[in-house]
Amino acid sequence: MVEYGIDIGSVSLKLAQFTDRKLIRTEYHKHKGSPYNLLLKILQKIKSIDRLILTGALVKPLTDLLGALQVNEVEATTQGVLYFYPEAKSIIEIGGEDSKLITIHKNSIRDFASNTICAAGTGIFLDQQARRLCFDIEEFGKVGLKSKNPARIAGRCSVFAKSDMIHLQQIGTPVEDLIAGLCLALARNFKSVIAKGKEIYHPVVFVGGVAGNEGMVKAFQKVLDIKPEQLIIPEFYNCIGAIGAVLATRDNIKFPEYKGTEEFSRWLTRPKVIKRLPPLNGRKKWHPQIDMSRPRMKKIAYLGVDIGSISTNLVLIDKNGKVLARKYLWTRGRPIEVVLEGLRTLKQEVGDLIEIKGVGTTGSGRYLIGQFIGADLIKNEISAQARAGLEIEPEVDTIFEIGGQDSKYISIENGTIVDFEMNKVCAAGTGSFLEEQAEILGVELEQFGDQALKAKSPINLGERCTVFINSEVVHHQQDKNECENLLAGLGYSIVFNYLNRVVAGKKIGQKILFQGGVAANKAVVSAFEEVLKKEIKVPPNWDVTGAIGIALMVRDLGVQKTKFKGFDLTSKSYSSRSFICNKCSNECEINEITIAGEKPIYYGGRCGRYEEKEKSSNSQLPDLFSLRNRIFFKTEEADGIEIGIPRALVFYELFPFFYRFLRELGFKPVLSSPTTRKVIEMGAEISGADTCLPVKVAMGHIQSLLEKKLDKIFIPSVITMPRKNKVFPRSFICPYVQALPYMAQALFGGKIEIYAPYLYFDRGRAGIEESLYRFGVTFGKTRAEVKNAIEQAFKYQDKIQKEIDKMARNFLHRLNGPAFVICSRPYNGYDLGMNLDLPKKIRALGVPAIPLDFLPLDYQILKDDFYNMYWHYGQRLLAGAEYIARNENFYPVYISNFSCGPDSFLARFFKEKIGKKSTLIIELDEHTGDAGFITRCEAFYDSIKGTKTPVQTKKINPKSEVHKDRKIYIPYMCDSARVLASAMRYAGIDAEVMPFPDEESISIGRQYTTGRECLPAIITAGDMVKKLRSKDFIPERSGFFMAQGSGPCRFGQYYKLHRLILDELGYTDVPIYAPNQGPSLFDDLGKMGIKFLLKAWDGICAVDGIETLKRKIRPYEINR
């Protein structure tokens, strides 16, 4: 009997042949985007098949076509491993886009976990990084084994890891340290995202394509603390699923008869129903131009160097701005080597014909290279790109720039930057994304645009995250005839991502320049023109505009004597090393570059101990954040029962209160040390859920207390904070923060004892006293003692706050000139370890950095349009927006976190309130590379120079009342929507439920949202816009229904988001009827009143009952 097991994954196809129950051979093929076509070729070559068993992500549609049996891939992997290693207790499988942890007990699966939509911990991620560093994946791991000091790279998200790696490349980190750091990052990612605190029993069998990477084997041994003999790599590690598929079906009595390939072949040629976009016809005969005039006689020249994530560019210009020579080189993770290579080539080509009068550097590696070659000017890439654009087209008002890892939008008025934006943590709209997708489809990047323009029906891939779009590409790649349509769809996708996530509703003018490496891609240029219906101009030398811009800027500077070290620098030897500075708890990784005969150059520190560039910072500006923390976290020697306090989350606002409370009860509070890189890494690795960074940091602080032998930890569950104004009915904090003690208890188990009184500070003493009393009773304290401790705690908190307020008033009184206001939650702004000491980077520009709570905020001003802002920090942020908008010298820097739920709404509300005033938004996560932060701050400072006009804040329409002369459209959020419509009609209001949401709802919704909001908000926004566009919609006789709530869930803010979208589209007079389910419900119901309420209640209860029965019966139905 001949049995074949075939495992088709997103990247490869694996085959195992058994003859008479013996394994005969295995095969491993990368399918390069055409898995089904490859499978057809393989099957057609096989002469005899008695049984065909399939497993893997892409086999579901094939079983009936081929007459095959399908096996779940977890079962297949397990059976394959146990066949060779019956003693195995755990299995780690990492393939192209999948990662799994399987634990085994008594030869059966005990538990398993896998990645969801994130490809960070998978083989394709390593493949991408190997290509970026110009290594074959086969030698990638071996090079990493040479590392003595692996780099620290974030591992939770592939985008963050890329950001770290790019930053490390630019500061000269040795390539072997980068590779070892990537392997360790992937292993840590597996531990924190897949394992999530699960016990990994030994011995462990490591399978999947990545198991062949020696660097990954070493990384898992270190991160998971596995002895080499306990981590087994099977001989057939990359085909174990195909082997196991056959073994898993050995006991099957019934087997389908193999049908051959005829029906399968017909199926491959059958047309599929796919969402399409218009063809790209605009640029078929167009080609980007290089404009360069080599000198024929000796000329004065200026050198610009742009060190980017993917490429490093060198340009020489003359005094008239003409390009004399240019070099476009791949950075390859070796910026110093590449710059030297570029200088060497320029010397050979034009060295005898030029005299360099000035040198400038830009890009993410500008500081290191600037020091290395002797730059006269070091400037951010936003300003450099704008300068080049203005030289090329003086009337330009908009610049799109898309490079390898970054994309930028620049708005210009009267020759000055007035607004800008950069991609934050998403790489979907960048060149590296296109490069990765082209690799998957087996297309040369140079041929991408031409092939895409041949597409007759581009596939609509949307504008989502690179991982989502990659999944779409994998889904469609089965049909090789769709390759051109996929390429055109990817061109559209770049444009949709860029417009919706980078431009995000900002002004796009009429004179648009498209700069950066991606501007050479005909598909992307044509897609921009198709979507915007505007002409897009790609300038000559489109790919080196950053270098041209910085060269022009250094020319304009009028340097009298250049610092340039000359072309002879290329003949000098240099060495590099990295080391950990242990002078403080930051434990910075310092890179040292030594050129023969010169002082060493240092890079990578936070405090400026080593770096020359830090000496230029304005030391006269006070560090308000450190000064505040010194006052706020003041502690004294004490005796008593030791109890730990993590320096995180609510303690950045309430530490004095809890510290004094515990001291009064006889405890010795032990505060964890300030956040360090080690704390962040510990928190990220041990967190059992994929939360925001502040929660992970809190877990790291708890772990640090545990390492100090503290077994009692005080983490109150603070539900609400003290109300700032009676305008707001509630003052909630984020549910993640509320739930911290319960998550910590689940994570740390019996290792520590967590004390978690639940507290409602917005209810006054009554909201906290009983719970704190129950805590005190545990340690034998009386009610009187607890009451006194609470009283003293409030007094101490008030005393500390008054001291800080006095410092704030004194500073504001002396302030003269522009200042950046750090708009954030206290645990984002004041945690200088978590935010990479962003205030210091701002002060280095010569600009004061002020905490938001130093400002005298007026909360009463929010009563009209944000009366239902139930988030405590939302109230502060929006009141801050009002204050900053009205004060000409203040400019906001909004610090958020990637995946922050409330900020997915608040950031938009903040920008609406601030009006036309420029706002810089920075998102934090566990990436260490701060080059992007510095670039944003520098460019933001350049954009606000000379602008001191206060702006009028925007009012967002308050709630609307229901009117009998309007039809109310209700989104179909659940079956109860029909009940609401019926009850409204019963109460005399014309109401209609909108159609059930579809893909178009999501697609439209994403055009008017940021993508960070929760999915129901996006879907309902899409449904409303879809209704606005329908032929039967009459604005003056229509309205929408969207209930609101009293928090803390984001649902209560949906109606505000929808209001903004309708206003943006010009439907300011179309009301949104938004009754609040909270205390104001009866007032909000207005004319419908009790008549509506009783009928709606009866109907909703009936629907809930039917839904319950459906869920109870459906799993057991025989005929479905």
N, C-alpha and C positions, 0 to 999 in steps of 0.2 A: 504493500500500500504506500502510495506517495502522498504526503501531506505537506502543504505549504502554509506557513504563517507569514503574513505581511502586515507590517506596522507602518502606517502613513502618518507622519507628523507634519507640522507646519514648514519644516525645513528639509526633512530627509525621508527617504523610503528605505525600510529595512526588510529583508527577506530571510526566512529560515526554511530549509528543506529537510524533511524527515522521510526516510525510506525504511519501511518495516520497523517503525518506532525508534529508529536511530537517527541522530542528527548527522546529516551529510555535509551541508555547507551553509554558509551565511553570506549575505551581500548587504552592502551599505552604499546608498546613492543619495547625493544631494539633488533634489528634483528641480531646483532653480525656478520655482514658480509654476511648474507644470506637473503636478503629482499624478494626475489621472492619465495624461499622455504617456508619461514614463511607465506607469503601471501597465498600460495597454501594450507597450513595446515589450516589456518583460514577460507578460503572460503569453504573448504571441510566440515567443521564443521557446516556451516550455512545452514539451511534447506531451507529457502526461500529468494530469492532476486528478487525484481521487477525492481529496478534501482540500478546500480552501478556507482558511480562517483569517479574518481581518481584525485589526485593532488599530487604535489611534484616533487623532482628532478629525480626520477627513474621510472616514470610511462609511459613515452612516448611509449615504445614498447608494452604496455599491452592492449591498448584500443581495437584494432581489435581482439586480442586473446580472450578477455573476453566479448566483447560486452558491453563496458563501455564508459562513456563520460569523457573527460579530461577537467579540469578547471585549469586555470593559478593560481599558488599558491598565488600571490599577491591579486588577486580577491577573492580567497577562504578565505584568512586570513581576508580581509576587511569585507566580508559578515558575517563571523563568529563573528567578534567583534561587528559589528553594530546590529546584532541580539540581543545581550545582552546589549549593551551600545550605543544606537543611538546618544548619546550626544558626543561620542568620536571625537576628532579632530586630534589626531596623534596615530600611532601604532608603538611600538618598538617590533620587533620579533627577538629573538635570539634562534636558534636551535643548532643542532649538528655541522654543518659546514656552516650555513647560518645566515646572519644578514640582517635585512631590517628595513628601516624607511618609513612608509607610512603616508602621510598627507591627511586629508579628508576635503572636503568642500561640504556642502549640501548633505550629505549621499553618496557621490561618491569620487573616488580617485582623489585628486588634483595633487599629485606627489609621486614618490617613489624612493628610492635608495637602493642598496644592495651591499654586499661585492662581490669581484670578485674572485680572486684565493687565497686570504689570509684568513687563519683560525684563526687569532689572536683574533678577537672579537667574538668568537663563543663558544658554549658549549663544544666542544671536547677539546678546549684549557684549559678550567677550569678543565675538567675531568683529563687531563694529569697532571696538576699541583697538583690536589688533590691526585692522585696516587703517585706522587713524594714525597709529604709530608705525605703519609700514612694515608690519611683521606678518608672516604666514602664521595661521593659528597653530600649526604643528610646532613651531619653535617658540611661540609666545610664552607658554608655561615654563619652558626650560630657561629662558632668559630671566624670568622672575625668580628662579631658584638662586640666582647670583646675588640677589639683594641682601644687604646687611641692615638696611634701615627703611622698611616699606613705608611708602607715603600713606597719609591718612586720607581716605576717599570715602564719601558718603555712599552707602550701599542700598538705601531703601528705594531709590528711584533712579532710573537710568539717566534722566536729565540732570539730576543733581550730581550724580557721579561724573558725568561729562563736564559739568561746570567746575567741579573740583579738579579734575584732571587737566583741564585747559589752564586753570590758574597755576597749577603746579608746573605745567610745561613752561609757562611764561617766566617762572622764577627759577628755571634751570634745574629742576629735580631730575636726577639720573633716571634713564628710561627703565632700568631694571627695578628701581624703587617704585616707579609708576605701575609697572606690571604686577609686582608683588602686592601693591596696595589695592589694585583692582581685584585680584584674586581674593584677598582678605575681605574687601567690601562685599563681594558676591557671597562669600561664606557668612558674613555677619548678616546680610540681607536674608539669607536662608534661615538663619537662626531666629531672627526677629519677626519675619513676615510669614514664613512657612511653619517653622517649629513652634513659635509663639509660646515658649515656656514648657512645651511637652518634653517628657523624658525621652532621650534618645538612647535606647538600649544597645549594648555591645554584644557581639560583633556587628559592625555596620558594613553593608555592601553598597558600594558607590557605582551606579550605572548611568547610562545615557552618554551622549557624545562628549560631554564635558569631563567625564571621568577619565578620558585620555589625556587631560591637561595636568601635567605634573605639579604646576604651581597651585592648581585648585586642590589637589590631593593634600599638599602641604598646608594650605590655608585651612581646610576642614580639620586636619589634625590639630592645628593650633586653636582655632575658634571653638570647636566642639570638644576639645580636650580628649582626643582619641589617640591611643597609642598606635604606632604604625602597623603593628600586627593585628590590630582590631578594626582597621579600615581596609576592606578587601575590594580590589578592582578585578572583576572577572575577565577572563580571556575574551568573552563575547559581550563586553560591556555596552557596545553601541547597538547590539541587535537583540538584547535580552527580551524586549517586548514581543518581537516576532516569534522567538523560541517559545516564550511562555504562552502565547496565543494558542499554539498547537497543543501544548501540555494541558492547558485549562479545559480543553474539550474532549479529553481522552475518555471520560466516562459518559459522554453523550450517546444515547441510543439512536436518536433520529438525527440524520445529517442531510442537509439539502444536496441535491445533485448539482455538481459543477456544470454550468451552462456554456462555458466557453466565452469568447470575447465578442461575438457578433452583435449581441444586443447592447453591450457596453460601448462598442464602437459607434453604434447609431446614436446612443444617448449623448456621446461627446459632441456630436455634430448638431444636436437639436438646439434651436434658439432658446435663450432664457429671457424671462421677464425681469428687466433691470432698469432702475431709474437712470435716466439719461440727461445730459446737458447739451447745449448747442455746440456744434463743432467749432474749433479754433481756426479761423481762416485769415487772421490779420497779419501774420508775419512770415509767410512762406518764403518770400524772396529777400527778406531782410537778414543782415548779418551785422553783429557788433563790430565796431571799428577801433583800431589802435592808431593813435595819432602821435607820432614821435619824429623829431628831427635831430639826427645825430650831429654834434658840432663838427665843423670843418676847421675851425681855428680855436685858439685858447679862449675860453669863456668863463665868466663867473657863474657859479652854480650853487644851488641849495638842495640839500638832501633831505628827503622825507622817508621815514621808515614806519610802516604800519604792521605791528606784530599781532596777528589775529589768531583765532582758535584753529582754523584750518590752514590759512595761508599767511605768509609773511611777504610784504611787498616793499620794494625799494624804488624810489623815483628820484631822478635828478631833473630840476627845472632851471631855466635861466632867469635873468632878472625880469623878463617879460612874462614869465609863467609858462613858457613853452616847455614841453617834456623833451629832454635831451636823451634820456635813457631810462629804462624801467625793467624791473625784475619781479615776476610773480612766482613765488616758490612755495611749496608745501611745507608747513611748519614741522610736521612729523614728530611733534613732541620734543624737538630739539631747537629751540628758538635761537640760542647763541650760535650753534653750528650753522644754521640756515642764514642768519644775518652775516656771518663771516663769509659764507659761500657767496652771498649776494654782493658783498663789498669786493670780494676777490674778482668776481666776474665784471663788475662795473670798472674796476681798476684796469683790467685787461682791455676792456672795450673803449673806454673814454678817459682813463686816468690821466693821460698826458695832455688832454685837451680841456681840462676843467680845473678851476680853483674853487674849492668849496669854502663858502663864506658863512654858512650856517647849517645846522643840522637839527631836525625835530623828530620826535618819536611820538607815536600814538598807538592805540590798540590796547588790548588787555595786558600785553607784556611791556608797556611803554616805560615803566620805571626801571626795571631791570636792564633792558637794552639801552635806555637813555644813559644810565650810569656806565654801562659797559663800553659804549662807543663814544661817550662824551657829547651828549645832546645839549644844545643851547635852549631848547624849548621842549617841554613834555606836556602834552595836552590830550584831553579825552577825545574819543573818536566821534562823538556827536558834533562837537565844534569843528573838527577836521573835515568831516563829511559835508557839513553846511558850507564851510569856506570854499571847498572845491566846487560844490554846486553853484555858488554865487559867481565864481570865476567863469564857469562854463556857460551859465545862463543867468545873467544879472536880474532877470524878472521872475526867477523861480519863486514859487510860494509853497511848494510841497516837495519833500524828498522822501522817497521810499528807498531804504537800503536793506538788502537782505544778503547776509554773508553765510559762512559755514555754520556758526553756532548762534549768532545773534541776528536779530532783525530790529530795525529802527525806523521810526517815523519822525520827521522834523517838519515843523510848520514855521514859515518865515514871513515876516512883514517888514517892508522897507529895509531889506538887507540884514535883518536881525532875527535871531531865533526867538520865537515867542512861545513855542510849546514843543515838546518832544515826548516820545515814549519808546521804550525798549521791551522786547519780549522778556518775560520774567522767568518762569521755570519750565516753559513749554518750548520744545524744539520742533514742533510740528510744522511751523512756518519758516524753516531755515534750510540752507543748502545741505547740511548733513542729513536731514530727513530725506531729501530728494536722492541723495547719494545712496542711502541705505535701501530705499525702495527700488532704485534702479538695479542695485546688486541683487535683490531678491528676484527681480524679473529678468535678470541676465542681460541687461541692456547697458551699453557703454554710456557714461554720462554725457559725452560729447554728442551722441546720437539721440539723446532724450527728446530734445525739442523738435527735431525734424520728424521723428517717428510719431510724436504726439500730434503734430499738425496734420498727419494723414488720417487721424481718427475721424470716423463719420458720426459716431455716437458716444462721446465721452461718458464714462460711468461717474455718477454722482457719489463721491466718497465722503462728502460732508466736510466739516471743518473741525474735526475733533482732535483729540490727543494722538500723538504719533503711534501709540500702542493700539488704539482703536482702529485707526486708519490702516495700520499694518495688518490687523486682523481682517479688515475688509479686502485688502489686496490678496491675502492668503485665500480668502473665500472665493474670489473671482479668478485666481490664477490657474484654476483647473482647465480653463479654456484658453489655449494658446492664441486663438483668434482675437481674444479680447486685449492682447498686450498693448496695442496702440491706444485703445479706448481707456485702459487703465492709466497709461502715461498721461494722456490728456486730462483725465480725472484728477490725477495727482497735481497737475499744473493748476487746475481750478482749486484744489484743496489748499495749496500754498496760499493762494489769493484769499480764499474765504477765511483761513486761519489768521492771516496777516490783518485783514480788514476788521475782523470781529474781535481779535484778541490784542492786537497791537494798536491799530488806529482807534478801534473801539468808540466810534461815533464822533471822533474829533474832526475838525474841518479839513476837507480835501479841496485844494484850490484848482486852478485851471492850468497852471504851468507846473507840470509834475515831472520830476526827474527820478529815474529808477537806477540806483547805483548798487554796487556790490557784485560779487561773483555770480549770483543767481540771475542777474539782469541779462546775462548772455543766453538764458534759456528761453527759446522762442515761445514755448508753451506757456510759461508764466507771464511773459510780457503780453501775449495775446489774450490770456485769461483776464489780466487786469483791465485791458481795454474793453473786453466783452462785458465784464461785470460793471465797470464804472461808466462805460459809454463816454470815455474821455481819452484823449491822446496821451500816451505815455512815451516820454523821450528817454532813450538810453544814451548817455553821453559817450563820447570817445574815451577810451581808457577807463571804462565803466568799473573794471575790476580792481583798480588801484587808486580810486578817488580819495581814500583815506590818506594814503601816502602823499598824493598831490596836495591835499588840503593842508597837511601839517608842514609841507615844504613851503607853501604859499604863506602860511602864518609865520614861519621863521624868517622868511624874506621880509614880510611886513614889519617884523620886530626891529629890523635895522641893527643887527648884531655887529659890534665893532671888532670883536676878536672872538673867533669861534673856539669852543671847547673840544671840538672834534679831534679825536686821537689819530686821525689820518688812516689812509689805506694800509699803512704799515702794520696796523693792528692785526691784519689777517696773517701776518708772519710770526706773530708772538704766540707762545704757548700759554695755555690757561688750564686751570684745574677746578673742579667743583666737588663739593661735598655737602652733606646736610647733617644737622645734629639737633637734638632737642635741648632747648634752653631750660634749665631747671631753676632759674632765678626767682620764679614765682609760680603760682598755681596754674597759669595759662598753659605752661609747657608747650610753647610755640616751637614749631619746626622751622629752624633757621637754615637757609641755603647760603653757602659761602662760595663766591666765585673769585678766584685769584688769577690775575693776569701777571705774567712774568715781569718783575720790576715795579709792580704797583701795589698799593694797599688793597686788601681784600674788599669785595663788595658783598654786602649782606642783604638778604631779603627774606621776608616771611614772618617777621615779628610784629607784635601788636603795640608794644610799648615804646618803640623807637630807640631801644638800647643800642642797636647795631646800625640801623638804617640812616644814611645821610639825609634821605629825603624827608625824614620826620623832623629834622632840625629846622626846616623852614616853617613848621607849624607855628601858629600864633600862641605863644605860651602865656600871653597876657589875659587870654579869655578864660574865665572860670569854668571848671568842670562841675556844672550844677548837678549832674547826675551822681557823681561820686560823693559830692558834698551832701546831697540829700540822703544817699544810702548810709553815709557815716552817721548822720543824726538818727535816721530811721531805725537802723539795725543795731543801735547801741545796746550792749549787754554789760553786765557786771558779774564779778565773782559771786558765787552763791553756793549754799549747801542744800541738800535735800535729795529727793528722788529724781534721778536723771530721766528726762523725757525729751525725745528728739523733735525738732521742728525743721521740716524741709524748707529751704530758702527758695520758694516757688509760689506761683499763682496768688491766692488771696493774701498770703503773708506779705506781699509787696504793698499791700494797702492796709492790712490789719495787724501786722506784727507787733507794734507797741501794745495794742490791746491784749492780745493773747499772751505776750511775754509777761506783762504786769499781772494778768489774771493768774497765770501759773505760779509766778513768784509769790504772790499773796497767799496762795494755797500751800506753800512750802515746797514747791518743786524746784529743780535745777534745770531750766530749759537749756538745751544744747542745740544751737542753730547750725545747720550745715554750712560748709564753706561756700564762697561764691562759685558760680558756675564756671567750669572749665571744659575743655574739649573732652577730657576723660568722662566727666559727668554726662555730657551729651551722648557720647558713644555708649556708655553703660545703659542710659535710659532707652536709647533706640534699640539696643540689642535685647533688653529684657521685657520691653513693653509687649503685652499679650494682644493688644489691638492696635490697629493702624490709626492712631490719634494724631492730633496736631503736635507740633514741637514742644510747646510749653508743658503739656501733660507728660511727654516723654522725658523732658528735663526734670520734672517733678519726680518721676520714677527713679531717675538717676540720682537725685538728691536723697531719696529714701534709701537706695542701695548704699550710698556713701555713709549714711548714718548707721546702717546695719554693719558696715565694715568697721565702724568705730565701736562695735560691741554694744550698741544701744538696742534694746529689745522692746522699748516702749516709745511709740511715735504718736504725736498729737496732730491729727489732721481733721479739723472740723469740717463737716459738710455744710458749707455756707450756701444757702439757697438764694437769699436776697441780701443786698447791701443797704446801708442807711440811705433813705431817700434824700436827694439833693433839693427837691422842690415838690410841693403838693400837686403840681401839674400832672405828675406821673402816678398812675395808680399802683404800679409795681416797680421793682428795681432788681430784676433777676440777673444772675450771672449765668454763664454758659453751663449747660447740663453736664458737659465733660468735667468742668471744674467742680460742680456740685458733687459729682460721683467719684471724685478722686479717691477718697478713703475706701470705697467699696471695690474699685478696680485694684487698688493697692493690696487690699486684703486677699482678693482672688489671686493676685500675682505672687505675693510673698508667702501666703498661707500661714503656717504655724511658726515661721521664722521670727515674726515680730507680733507685738500686740498693738493694734491700732485703736486709738480712742477718737471717736468721730461723733461728737454731739452735733445734731442738725440745728441750724440757726437761721432765723428770719430777722435780719437786722432792720428791715423796713417796718416791722411791727413794734419797734422800740424794745424796751426791756422785757416786755411780755413775750416777745418772739424768741428770746434767747435764754431766759432765766431758768426755765424748767429743764431744758436739755443740759445746760451747764451744771445744774444742781445734780442731775443723775450722774454726770461724770464725777463730780466732787464726792458724792456718796460712795462711789467705788473705792475711794481712798480714805473713807472715814470722816469726810468733812460735813459740817452741819450746814443747814440752809442759810443761817446767818453768816457763816464764813464765806459761803459762795456769793451771797448778796454783796458783802463787803468787797470781795475780790472783783466782782463785776463793776462796782462803783469806782474802785481805784483804777481799774483797767480803762474805763471811759475817761477818767480824769487824765491819765497818763497819755492816752492816745490824743486827747485834745491838746495837751501840753506840747507834745512832739509836733503835732500839725501846726500849732501856732508858731513854733520855732522855724519850721520850714516856710510857712507863709510870710514871716518877717524877712527871711532871706530872699524870697521871691519878690516881695515888694521893693526891697532895696535894689535888687538887680534891675528890675523893670524901670525903676526911677532913673537909674544911671544909663540905661540903654540908649544908644544913639546910632541909628543905622539899621540895616536889614538884619533879620535873625530868622533862623529856621526853628519852627516849633515841631517837636517830636510828638505827633498825634498817635497815641497808642494806649493799650492797656498797660497798667504799671508793670506787669510782669514781662512785657515785651520791651518797654522803654528803659526801665531801670536795671534789667538784667544784662549787664554789659558783657558778660561771657556769652550769652545766647545771641545778642545782636551784633557780635563782633566789634563791640565798642564803636558803634556807628556815630555817637555824639563826638567822639574824638576825631573821626574822619572828617566830620563837618567843621570842627574847630580848626583842623589843619588847613582849611580853605580860608581861614580868617573870618569865619562867620560864627556867631554864638549859636549854640544849640540849647533850646529851652524846653523843659518838660511841659506837657499840656496842662498839668494841674498847677503850674505856676501862674497861670493866667486867671484873672478875675472873671469867671464865666457867669453869664446870665442865663439860667435855665428857663426862666419865665418866657423868654422869647420864642421858645419852641411850642408853646401851648396851642397855637393855631393848627400847625401842620404836622406836629409829631406828639400830640397828646397821648397816643398809644405806643410810645417808644418804651417798651417794658424792659429793655436791656440796660442795665446800669452803665455799662461802658458805652453803649450807643448814645445815651443821654449826654455823656461827657463829650464824646467825639463830635456830635452834631452841634452842641453848644459851642465847642471849640471852633467849628467851621464858621459859625456866625461871627464869633469874635475876630478870627483871623481875617475874614473877608473884609471886615470894616476897618482894619488897621493896616495902613499902607506898608509898614516895615516888616510885617510878619508873613512868612511863607511856610505852608504845611509840608512836613515829611511824614507820611502815614505809614506806620509799620504794621504789617499784618503777618499772618502765617498761612502758608500753603495748607489748604483744606480747612480753613477756619470757617465754620458754618455761619455765625452771625455776620462776619465781614463780607460774605458773599452778597449780602444786601447792604450792609452799612457803608462799605467803600463806595458804592454807587450813590447812596444817599448823600454821603459826605461831599462827593464831587459835584453833585447837583446843588447842594447848599452853598458851596464855595464859589459857584458861578464860573466866571471866566478867569479867575485867578489860578495861576499855575499850581499844580499839586504833584508831588513826587510820592509814588506808592512803592514801597519796598516790602517784599515778602521774605520771611525767614523760614528756613528749614535747616536740616542738619548738615548742609554743605558748608565747607570751611572756606572756599574761595571767595574772597571779598573784593576781587577786582571789579566785578560788576557793580557793587555798592559804590565804590569810589568813582567809577565812570558816571553813574547816575547823579551822584551828588555834585560832581564837577560840572556836568552838563546842565544840571538844574540851576546851579549858581550862575553859569553863563547866561542862561535864558532869562533870569530875573533881573540882571544888572540894568539899572536905569529905569525899571518899572516900579513906580510907587503909587499907582492909582488904586485907591480902595474900590471894591466892587460891591454891587448890590446883591445880597444873597437871594437865592431863588426860593420862592414859596411853592410848596407842593400841595395841590388842592386837598382840602380836608374831605371828610366823608360826605357822600351824597345821599340824599333822601330818595326813597322810591316815589315815583309819580305814576298815577293811573293812566296818564296819556302816553306812556312809553312801554314798549315791550322789553322785558328783562330776559336776557340770554344767560343761561346757566351752564358753566362748563360741566362736562360729563366726568366728574371725578370718581363717582361710584354710582351704583344703581339707585341710591337714595336721592340722586339729583332729580329723578323723575317724580319722587314724592314731593320734593321742595317745589317743583314747578306746579304740580297739581294743587298743593296747599296754597300757593300764591294765587293761582287762578280762583280758588275757592274764596280767598280773601279779597277778590276784586282786582287783582293785578295781572295783566297779561304776561305770561311767562312761557318760555320755551327752552327745552334742553338742547344744547348744541350736539352735533354728531359725535360719536365715540372717537377719541383721538386716534390719529394714525401717524405714519412716518412723516407726512407733510407737517403735522402739528409740531413735531420735534424740530424738523428742519427750519421752519419759520421761527419757532421760539428761540432757537439758537442764534438767529440773526439779530435778535433784540435783547439778548442777555449775554453775560460774560462767560457762561458755561460753568461757573462755580456754584451757581444757585442749585438747590435741590431740584430733581427732575420734575416733580409735579408743578413747580413754579414755571419752569421752562415750557412744559406742555400746555398749561392753561394759558400762558402768554401767547403761544402759537395758535391755540384755538380762537382766542379773541381776535388776533390780527387776521386770521383766516376769515372770520366772520365779517370783519370790517371790509374785506376785499370782495365779499360776495355781492351778487347783483341785487339781492332782495334786502340789503341792509340800508335802512334809512336813518342817518345819524340823529336828526332832530326828533325822532320818535322811538329811539332805542336806548338801551342801557345794558350794563352787565352786572352779574351777581358774583361776588367773591367775599365769602365770610372772613372775618378777622378774629383773632384770639388775643388772650392776655398774656401769652408767653409761657415758658421760655422758647417754645418751638418756633422755627422760622415761619411757619404757616401764617402766623398773625401779621406778617409784613408783606404777604403776597400782594394785597390790594394796593400797597404803595408802589411796588414795582410795576404792577399793571397800569397804575395811574400815570407813572412816568412814561411808559411806553406809549400809551394813548396820547398823552400831551405831545410827545416827540413827533408823533405821526400827524399832529394837527387836529386831533379829536378832543380838544379841551372841553367841549360842551357835552360830550357823551359821558353820562355819570356812571360810576361804579357803586352799586348798592352794596355796602359792606357792614352788615350788622355784626356786633361783637358778641361772641358767645359768653363773655364775662358779665360783670355786674350791670353793665349798661344795656343789656340785651333788650329789655322792654322799651327803653327809650329809643333804641336804634330801629326796632321793628316798626315804629311809627304807626301809620294808618292800618297796617295789617294786624297788629296787636295779637290778642289772645286767640282770635279766630284762626289765624294762621298757625300759631304755635301749637295748639292742641292737635290739629289735623296732621301737622308735620311730625309731631312726636309719635303719634299712633302709627303713621306710615313708616317712619324710620325704624321703629321697633319691629314692625312686621317684616320689613326687608332684612333686618339683622337676623331675625329668627329663621327666615328662609335660607339666608346665607349660611347659617350654622348647620342647618340640616343638609345643605348641599355638600359642605365640607366633611360632614360625618358620613354621608352615603357614598360620595363619588369614589373614594379609594377602593371600595369593594364592589363596584359595578362590574358585572360580567359583560354586558353589551353596552359599549360606550358610543 
